[in-house]
Amino acid sequence: MGKGTTTIEVGDDGVAIITIFNPPVNSLSIDVLQSLKLNFDEALRRNDVKAIVVTGAKGRFSGGFDISAFGDVQKGKTSGLKRGFVAVDVLTDTVDAARKPSVAAIDGLALGGGLEVAMACHARISTSNAQLGLPELQLGVIPGFGGTQRLPRLVGLSKALEMMLTSRPIKGSEAHDLGLVDAIAPANELINTARKWALEILECKKPWVSSLYKTNKLEPLGEAREILNFARAQARKQAPNLKHPLLCIDVIEEGITSGPRAGLWKEADAFEELLRSDTCKSLVHVFFSQRGTSKVPGVTDVGLSARKIRKVAVLGGGLMGSGIATALILSNYPVILKEVNEKFLEAGISRVKGNLQSRVKKGQLTQEKYEKTMTLLQGALDYESFRDVDMVIEAVIENVSLKQQIFADLEKYCPSHCILASNTSTIDLNLIGEKTRSQDRIVGAHFFSPAHIMPLLEIVRTKMTSPQVIVDVLDVGKKIKKTPVVVGNCTGFAVNRTFFPYTQAAMLLVEHGTDLYKIDRAIVKFGMPMGPF
């Protein structure tokens, strides 16, 4: 059964609107790409069409190629598209080479293949908050629809390498500053702005630009090679076992030294090779696994909606507690940070300030935003201010009797709907809640240090934890930009359950006389950021 399509609608002004339709993110399935070519061919044939605007349905341009199709190709269920069909046949020889101008109207997302479609058009109009990027390297492949050739010619080599190698998207406003998009328009005026722009290209009032042959942003060959070699050195240092970042750089270089069309064919060959690699298969598995974490049988499929969490309390201002508080206030949650005395409370608040100031120094946070974020943090030495909190996260030392006393106190002071969460990494949650009558709202919220940076959040449920509580904590996890994973209440939960045997095996090798430095070197060479010692 086919998946997704494009539609064409011609207005009285002679502008054909081609709309990508494949909910939820208008991904570019094979059907969509074939339909896009048919619609473009139709628009180019029709005498009543003067210019073309490409856009996506329901406020999203396109989230990129349909990743689910990767698995079919890798398993041999389908041969996929013929070599160069999208990058050369559709986007270069049809869209880019068209005798009628085309403009991309970008809202929401233009990622991966979506951005590559937009770059093949003769101009791009975007909303200021649209996300534009080429994140393919996260999946073990490289941009395969001409992105390795067009992006450097639109934003310059250094920025293009940064965008591709880090897989980080940029907003429409930054894309405009870089020259990736030609103008910014509000969402309600986006299509009309794009229509007018396309007609003005036709009337020679706006430039008719083929991004594939644009050269003014490219550095001289000698300088370009230095930039590429530096990028190679960085890629080897950061990911010594990965081949695809280096192949991406090679493909970009081919286009600069031998011309963009040669670069397109090298890109097509590299993409095909990488698509069948073990790295790609593994990273695609990770991609779908991460998205699968939000689907919990018996919890997320029973019609429950997440309740609004208006205020969160964090117990303990140490390294972990202050990190959790930082993550929460960065996502606009008002937080009460409780400590046992004034000295510890001041230290905890100082840690939060330090975490935020580090972001200011790196340019990730403005001074104004820093000051506004800090107003969300309130210190406390008792439980009086806990009477209106919706969630508490305990992050004190791993001491059973202390945690039991804390949870008994929380039950007295917090409202009856309040979620009682523990950041414990090793203690049985049933034991922690043993002295309460609130086992249905006790849950584990295990962060990893530093909590405001590390993406994983283990949500630990007992047999008594209510599905509503799990749905609520899943929602909070997503809102503070974590990857929440629901796990059982067992020894080590999920991460430490796998980490324990890893460290035990390393210790066993040392006991049998293996040099511990040799073990560390082997683990780092394997790809881990550090060894067990």
Number of C-alpha atoms within 10 A of each C-alpha: 4 8 14 18 20 25 18 20 15 18 12 8 13 17 23 27 28 23 22 28 23 21 15 11 23 29 29 28 20 19 15 23 23 17 19 25 19 16 20 20 15 14 24 21 10 12 9 15 20 20 27 30 28 27 28 29 19 15 16 24 32 32 25 24 23 17 15 11 15 18 17 13 16 17 11 11 10 12 10 14 12 9 14 21 17 24 25 19 15 23 25 24 14 18 27 23 15 19 12 19 26 32 29 31 32 34 28 23 26 33 27 28 27 28 28 28 29 28 28 29 26 24 27 26 27 33 23 20 18 24 25 31 27 28 22 21 19 20 21 23 27 31 24 25 29 29 27 28 30 25 25 26 25 24 22 20 22 15 14 21 22 12 20 25 23 16 18 14 19 16 17 27 19 16 23 19 12 14 15 27 25 16 22 22 20 14 19 10 11 20 23 14 19 28 25 16 25 29 22 16 20 18 11 10 11 13 14 18 15 19 21 23 14 14 14 11 13 17 17 11 12 8 11 18 15 11 15 19 16 12 19 18 12 14 20 15 10 12 16 16 13 14 16 25 23 22 19 24 20 20 24 26 22 21 22 23 13 10 14 23 18 16 22 27 20 20 29 24 15 20 23 17 13 19 20 18 16 12 18 23 20 12 16 21 13 14 14 12 11 13 11 11 14 18 14 15 9 9 16 17 9 11 8 12 11 15 14 10 17 13 19 23 28 26 24 23 28 20 17 23 29 28 23 30 30 30 25 27 22 22 13 16 22 22 25 23 25 26 23 13 11 13 9 16 20 13 16 25 22 14 20 25 18 14 18 25 18 13 14 16 11 9 10 12 16 15 15 9 13 16 13 14 21 18 11 18 21 14 19 19 16 11 16 10 16 22 14 17 21 20 26 25 24 26 24 21 13 13 11 16 10 12 22 18 15 17 23 17 14 21 17 13 17 21 15 13 13 24 26 25 24 27 27 24 20 15 20 19 23 18 12 23 25 15 16 17 11 20 19 18 23 28 27 30 27 26 26 19 15 17 22 25 16 15 17 18 23 24 25 27 25 19 10 13 18 16 18 20 24 24 21 18 24 25 20 21 22 14 16 19 19 21 19 24 21 23 16 15 20 15 12 17 22 18 13 13 13 11 12 11 11 12 14 12 12 18 17 11 14 15 11 8 9 13 11 17 13 12 18 17 14 14 16 15 15 13 14 13 10 13 19 18 10
